[in-house]
Amino acid sequence: DCWKRLWNNRTNYCIQANTPCVGCSEPEFYESFSPIYERQFDVELPGTGRVQIDKVMATVAGVTAAGIGTDMIINRIKERKNGGTEEKAASKES
């Protein structure tokens, strides 16, 4: 309810100030959300338990790189099938 409540004499709230929500209006804010601004070395993911954040980020980076690489390969194959660039294919259709 931060967007209704507003903080700092009813002038702002965290999302409006371009910062992440830290859950300050939650009932157990300090007990369950601490430490907020310290580096986290592991995180609990649903269905997997606690995992190291470095492994999670490496996996995300790997999947992203694989997706970008796959997209590039698919685009190259499409270009070769069209006899050049996609612009040539578009001009043939019109």
Secondary structure, 3 states (H helix, E strand, C coil): CHHHHCECCCCECCCCCCCCCCCCCCCCHHHHHCCCCCCCCEEEECCCEEEEHHHHHHHHHHHHHHHHHHHHHHHHHHHHHCCCCHHHHHHHHC
